[in-house]
């Protein structure tokens, strides 16, 4: 096939036409209809870029009669039949685990390449899927599954393939970032802000997947798997959503020159004996306002990468939406078509490192703790003793008087997360502590 | 070879070993020695990632006796002999056009893949090189040639292959960015700041390639070629360096909430008849301080991309230095080795669009012009008339009195660059204009 592609590229009409790459599209919502539109309207451009015509062979939808805007002869409700027909690539935009998983395994096992935007499926079933792809020599591409149009899969899997990545930290969910940005600028609470975000269309009617961090956890699993050459499933990811972030937390962050973000954090952790493991977690974090990620507002996504050789890298862009997601899907589709036309195969997954996942309790983190305490001497000594008991070292303390109570803000050095949580529990029991106002993990050094 | 790679990956020692990928390294300075060190020390890791052992077969240096730190049996001064030996990949870190060009053409023509960090060569000879690669089926990779470790080649060539890129705008030279950042924060002039940058090691002894924009122009040519599927050579790039940026320019930018950056700007320009061409240029620009690129300080690089589907994307990181450049080279090398082991080939160049290059004079730009004018009525009328004569529309005017002269700042709407330059020339001739204090192009809307 390489020869015909070569000839096709030369543009001489007398030469043999390259064999078209036939595409099955599963699902035709916002993203799918954009993919279908561009494949049809820009056919010549896709042929030139891929080295062979990229032909839409069929579109599987639940109710073909509901899509008068699409060519009737392409529409079908028979997904299995479409996959079994003479298509070369299956583009899956249905979402969810089943039946998407079975469909894609069938496709991959019969040597058909797959392009998918399905982050939940990738996070849960990447081993099965990539083993099926490896066994038949098919391609499995999923740039659209992480942070929409922001190129992350290729940079992590290929550009940094010669480097040692130590950390990937990112804002990978637009809904929660919109809500936290709004809380930061208005001072409003979580419930009101979520309601406003829903009214404006920035949050789904059922926002659970976003606000409870499930969406971010799936993306964290995919990013960590790529970065550390290790299979990480969504269930390996420690997860806290933003539902417990209060106006007091946001105000407390402001007081110390920080802002609250929901971050996906994937870290290589080196133990005292030199052994390596991986910590993957999604939770709200206070980061310095001077941090690269602090300025990422609204529905944008950004991912920050640290590697031994490359140093600091950041990738920024739109993490969701029909057009950006379609862009990522089509980029993958051109690559897969190029591989088909050229007779090669894209880079496969590499899980050779097989690092263990460090439990959250053993993961080193840093806490910010804001307290209302009795305004009398000796309080700091009592509070400090609790930290010392749990072997947690204090980085900074700020005390302020206010009527009969005083506020006390503590930022710790890194300690195992379990020790920090136990410290917070014990501090809440102290008589001199009137109220634990805000507890949140911090990342990034103060500038 | 695919089968043996597959077996190698399974890790069973009883199965056949995959054929090693043999690498010739040309040049062993800061980047080369880092590449050699990592290939040797991390051999097992590279084998796992590439699917086959990546073996350093030889290192060509001018004076082998000057490199006691390297294994003597690998060193040679016979570059042609090393390329002609049984190597699979040639990594070129020598720089310059000749003899690098001849060496790489020889390698590619004999089917050996090439990884290079040579931006000047890529910008001048990409057609020859990629034709040679296509003819023999070899790979040509050059991530390190643009913005060091920041992944740009794969995102532009692959991730965005299904999108329509409209603009690539970036800070791609660390030396000039360091100098302009320093001028902005200290208010010092160009000559003093350059001297300080040299003393601190941020500027070369002969800084011409950096400060005159040659380095940025090479990178602009590479970026534009990838973004617009069109061959753009360095000679197609309009180029102005930072030597003429004065303390007055930097101060004038501050006055209007902007900062001065040396930008590489690659734009798709659509003419009134709908025909497309490409504008590629490197020159100092005033951008709003709120712009994504404004916060990129010191020796960092950042590239901002706009595409129809993906929207706005930004890539940020270290653009130079031994370790970051080695990271990019090794990422390419792993990909090339994977392709060898898997029997495939990476994506090739695509120059099918063949868009024309728009001359700078016809490129729409916007100017900031700061004048000292006579402090009397009617001056603005006279100045405005000159703009009108050249069909240049004014976006904003700011007037301020100061003793017997007044300052007048004009920011224009977009107009052909030649008309703007002619306007500036004519304005300088007016009796009421005492001094043209600062003239500079602007990009980005005021927030």
HADDOCK unambig.tbl for C-alpha pairs under 7 A between the chains (distance, minus, plus):
assign (segid A and resid 48 and name CA) (segid B and resid 352 and name CA) 6.48 0.50 0.50
assign (segid A and resid 49 and name CA) (segid B and resid 350 and name CA) 6.50 0.50 0.50
assign (segid A and resid 149 and name CA) (segid B and resid 310 and name CA) 5.18 0.50 0.50
assign (segid A and resid 150 and name CA) (segid B and resid 313 and name CA) 6.64 0.50 0.50
assign (segid A and resid 151 and name CA) (segid B and resid 155 and name CA) 5.80 0.50 0.50
assign (segid A and resid 151 and name CA) (segid B and resid 159 and name CA) 5.97 0.50 0.50
assign (segid A and resid 154 and name CA) (segid B and resid 154 and name CA) 6.74 0.50 0.50
assign (segid A and resid 155 and name CA) (segid B and resid 151 and name CA) 5.79 0.50 0.50
assign (segid A and resid 158 and name CA) (segid B and resid 331 and name CA) 5.90 0.50 0.50
assign (segid A and resid 158 and name CA) (segid B and resid 335 and name CA) 6.39 0.50 0.50
assign (segid A and resid 159 and name CA) (segid B and resid 151 and name CA) 5.97 0.50 0.50
assign (segid A and resid 159 and name CA) (segid B and resid 328 and name CA) 6.30 0.50 0.50
assign (segid A and resid 159 and name CA) (segid B and resid 331 and name CA) 4.72 0.50 0.50
assign (segid A and resid 159 and name CA) (segid B and resid 332 and name CA) 6.54 0.50 0.50
assign (segid A and resid 160 and name CA) (segid B and resid 327 and name CA) 6.69 0.50 0.50
assign (segid A and resid 160 and name CA) (segid B and resid 328 and name CA) 6.87 0.50 0.50
assign (segid A and resid 160 and name CA) (segid B and resid 331 and name CA) 5.16 0.50 0.50
assign (segid A and resid 161 and name CA) (segid B and resid 331 and name CA) 4.59 0.50 0.50
assign (segid A and resid 161 and name CA) (segid B and resid 334 and name CA) 6.29 0.50 0.50
assign (segid A and resid 162 and name CA) (segid B and resid 327 and name CA) 5.84 0.50 0.50
assign (segid A and resid 162 and name CA) (segid B and resid 330 and name CA) 4.45 0.50 0.50
assign (segid A and resid 162 and name CA) (segid B and resid 331 and name CA) 4.24 0.50 0.50
assign (segid A and resid 162 and name CA) (segid B and resid 334 and name CA) 6.29 0.50 0.50
assign (segid A and resid 163 and name CA) (segid B and resid 327 and name CA) 5.44 0.50 0.50
assign (segid A and resid 163 and name CA) (segid B and resid 331 and name CA) 7.00 0.50 0.50
assign (segid A and resid 309 and name CA) (segid B and resid 323 and name CA) 4.59 0.50 0.50
assign (segid A and resid 309 and name CA) (segid B and resid 324 and name CA) 4.89 0.50 0.50
assign (segid A and resid 309 and name CA) (segid B and resid 327 and name CA) 5.25 0.50 0.50
assign (segid A and resid 310 and name CA) (segid B and resid 149 and name CA) 5.19 0.50 0.50
assign (segid A and resid 310 and name CA) (segid B and resid 318 and name CA) 6.97 0.50 0.50
assign (segid A and resid 310 and name CA) (segid B and resid 323 and name CA) 6.40 0.50 0.50
assign (segid A and resid 310 and name CA) (segid B and resid 324 and name CA) 4.01 0.50 0.50
assign (segid A and resid 310 and name CA) (segid B and resid 327 and name CA) 5.66 0.50 0.50
assign (segid A and resid 311 and name CA) (segid B and resid 318 and name CA) 6.83 0.50 0.50
assign (segid A and resid 311 and name CA) (segid B and resid 324 and name CA) 6.63 0.50 0.50
assign (segid A and resid 312 and name CA) (segid B and resid 317 and name CA) 5.59 0.50 0.50
assign (segid A and resid 312 and name CA) (segid B and resid 318 and name CA) 6.92 0.50 0.50
assign (segid A and resid 313 and name CA) (segid B and resid 150 and name CA) 6.65 0.50 0.50
assign (segid A and resid 313 and name CA) (segid B and resid 316 and name CA) 5.40 0.50 0.50
assign (segid A and resid 313 and name CA) (segid B and resid 317 and name CA) 4.33 0.50 0.50
assign (segid A and resid 314 and name CA) (segid B and resid 315 and name CA) 5.77 0.50 0.50
assign (segid A and resid 314 and name CA) (segid B and resid 316 and name CA) 4.83 0.50 0.50
assign (segid A and resid 314 and name CA) (segid B and resid 317 and name CA) 6.38 0.50 0.50
assign (segid A and resid 315 and name CA) (segid B and resid 314 and name CA) 5.77 0.50 0.50
assign (segid A and resid 315 and name CA) (segid B and resid 315 and name CA) 4.85 0.50 0.50
assign (segid A and resid 315 and name CA) (segid B and resid 316 and name CA) 6.48 0.50 0.50
assign (segid A and resid 316 and name CA) (segid B and resid 313 and name CA) 5.39 0.50 0.50
assign (segid A and resid 316 and name CA) (segid B and resid 314 and name CA) 4.84 0.50 0.50
assign (segid A and resid 316 and name CA) (segid B and resid 315 and name CA) 6.49 0.50 0.50
assign (segid A and resid 317 and name CA) (segid B and resid 312 and name CA) 5.60 0.50 0.50
assign (segid A and resid 317 and name CA) (segid B and resid 313 and name CA) 4.32 0.50 0.50
assign (segid A and resid 317 and name CA) (segid B and resid 314 and name CA) 6.38 0.50 0.50
assign (segid A and resid 318 and name CA) (segid B and resid 310 and name CA) 6.98 0.50 0.50
assign (segid A and resid 318 and name CA) (segid B and resid 311 and name CA) 6.85 0.50 0.50
assign (segid A and resid 318 and name CA) (segid B and resid 312 and name CA) 6.94 0.50 0.50
assign (segid A and resid 323 and name CA) (segid B and resid 309 and name CA) 4.59 0.50 0.50
assign (segid A and resid 323 and name CA) (segid B and resid 310 and name CA) 6.39 0.50 0.50
assign (segid A and resid 324 and name CA) (segid B and resid 309 and name CA) 4.91 0.50 0.50
assign (segid A and resid 324 and name CA) (segid B and resid 310 and name CA) 3.99 0.50 0.50
assign (segid A and resid 324 and name CA) (segid B and resid 311 and name CA) 6.62 0.50 0.50
assign (segid A and resid 327 and name CA) (segid B and resid 160 and name CA) 6.69 0.50 0.50
assign (segid A and resid 327 and name CA) (segid B and resid 162 and name CA) 5.87 0.50 0.50
assign (segid A and resid 327 and name CA) (segid B and resid 163 and name CA) 5.45 0.50 0.50
assign (segid A and resid 327 and name CA) (segid B and resid 309 and name CA) 5.26 0.50 0.50
assign (segid A and resid 327 and name CA) (segid B and resid 310 and name CA) 5.65 0.50 0.50
assign (segid A and resid 328 and name CA) (segid B and resid 159 and name CA) 6.30 0.50 0.50
assign (segid A and resid 328 and name CA) (segid B and resid 160 and name CA) 6.88 0.50 0.50
assign (segid A and resid 330 and name CA) (segid B and resid 162 and name CA) 4.43 0.50 0.50
assign (segid A and resid 331 and name CA) (segid B and resid 158 and name CA) 5.91 0.50 0.50
assign (segid A and resid 331 and name CA) (segid B and resid 159 and name CA) 4.70 0.50 0.50
assign (segid A and resid 331 and name CA) (segid B and resid 160 and name CA) 5.13 0.50 0.50
assign (segid A and resid 331 and name CA) (segid B and resid 161 and name CA) 4.59 0.50 0.50
assign (segid A and resid 331 and name CA) (segid B and resid 162 and name CA) 4.25 0.50 0.50
assign (segid A and resid 331 and name CA) (segid B and resid 163 and name CA) 6.99 0.50 0.50
assign (segid A and resid 332 and name CA) (segid B and resid 159 and name CA) 6.51 0.50 0.50
assign (segid A and resid 334 and name CA) (segid B and resid 161 and name CA) 6.27 0.50 0.50
assign (segid A and resid 334 and name CA) (segid B and resid 162 and name CA) 6.26 0.50 0.50
assign (segid A and resid 335 and name CA) (segid B and resid 158 and name CA) 6.38 0.50 0.50
assign (segid A and resid 343 and name CA) (segid B and resid 344 and name CA) 6.71 0.50 0.50
assign (segid A and resid 344 and name CA) (segid B and resid 343 and name CA) 6.70 0.50 0.50
assign (segid A and resid 344 and name CA) (segid B and resid 344 and name CA) 3.89 0.50 0.50
assign (segid A and resid 344 and name CA) (segid B and resid 345 and name CA) 5.87 0.50 0.50
assign (segid A and resid 345 and name CA) (segid B and resid 344 and name CA) 5.88 0.50 0.50
assign (segid A and resid 350 and name CA) (segid B and resid 49 and name CA) 6.49 0.50 0.50
assign (segid A and resid 352 and name CA) (segid B and resid 48 and name CA) 6.47 0.50 0.50
